[in-house]
Amino acid sequence: MDFNVKKLASGAGLFFTRAVQYTEEKLGQAEKTELDAHLENLMSRADCTKNWTEKIYRQTEVLLQPNPSARIEEFLYEKFDMKAPSRVTNAELLGLYMEGAAQEFGAATPYGSTLLKVGECEKRLGAVEKEFIQTSAISLLTPLRNFLEGDWRTISKERRLLENLRLDLDACKARLKKAKLAEAKTAVAPDLNETRPRNYVLSASASALWTEEVEKAEQDLRLAQTEFDRQAEVTRLLLEGISSTHINHLRCLHEFVEAQAAYYKHCHLHMQELQRDLGRLPDAFALNSLHSVVTPGSAAEDIGSPLEAEPLKIEEVQAPATGTRKAKVLYDYDAADSSELSLLADELITVYTVPGMDSDWLVGERGNQKGKVPVTYLELLS
């Protein structure tokens, strides 16, 4: 019990001394030991790294999970060391709703069959998004969080300790300075006119006490200086480790970019596949127009349905003498049938229009190969 009381009293005294020194420094009444320029630069660089890492970490969380309630829920599961339940993405949920609507409207109808196709694609997009979120959390979020919750906490702790030792050092310097001033005052030659011997004795005793105080203050200063220098070296080594942190975060950033590129590539491929699947479905717009125009006994019925017209034979199409243009392919395209031409991104082909062809398509030629190509995949050149 006595030991705890003494330790508590010692700690309270040390805290009070530091508080006094800090207050006097702020008021300009005490000198402050300045850190060397190299250490100051390292501290500034570390603070900058921490601030920007925290911002990047928070915004990456928002990118991967825009819902703040979901982020809080995941945070609580992590803090309680519990496995978070699998969450359905918005795209997957949309796909489920579309499939449910298709079942209600009839999967055999044009609208229902289209809903099924789009719903399946949305579910695949949701699965790709979920994989991207998991990969990004491992490759980027986890290293950033480890730095903020691990390395940075250690650096902050050592910096606080360095600041406390710096306050102790400056307090020792101030105490030594006061002791030397008091010793100098007591060392002044005594007044020869003084007839009371007792004053000589008191003066000599005070001088001896202040001399002893100076020696003790010098010893405390040497000890404080040694502890401060040792802590400054420890802090410097930790701060120089920020360069390794930057290298590690650079590698993590490359992995995040690779994951993001793969995510968008897979999404693009799924959407291309969906476009081809929708292109193979019956043209409900044409059917609806035909039903609204062709009535029993009308002239249009006698002429015959446009849907029953002979299909365009691409191999019989000849390039016009004028009107051909060069086009740059924007994306890869796989031909759905023999009438279409497969494309590779960035290649140049010759294109032209053919009377009676849908405005969304052109005829493309590449050497001896010829076929229909979608306009949306091309950039027409002058």
ABEGO torsion letter per residue (X at the ends): XAAAAAAAAAAAAAAAAAAAAAAAAAAGABBBBBBBAAAAAAAAAAAAAAAAAAAAAAAAAAAABABAAAAAAAAAAAAAGBBBBBBBBAAAAAAAAAAAAAAAAEAABAAAAAAAAAAAAAAAAAAAAAAAAAAAAAAAAAAAAAAAABAAAAAAAAAAAAAAAAAAAAAAAAAAAAAAAAAAAAABBBBAABABAAAAAAAAAAAAAAAAAAAAAAAAAAAAAAAAAAAAAAAAAAAAAAAAAAAAAAAAAAAAAAAAAAAAAAAAAAAAAAAAAAAABBBAAAAAAAAAABBBGBAAAAAEBAAABBBBBAAABBBBABGBBBBBBABBBBBABAABBBBBBGBBBBBBBBBGBBAABBBBBBEABBEBBBAAABBBBX
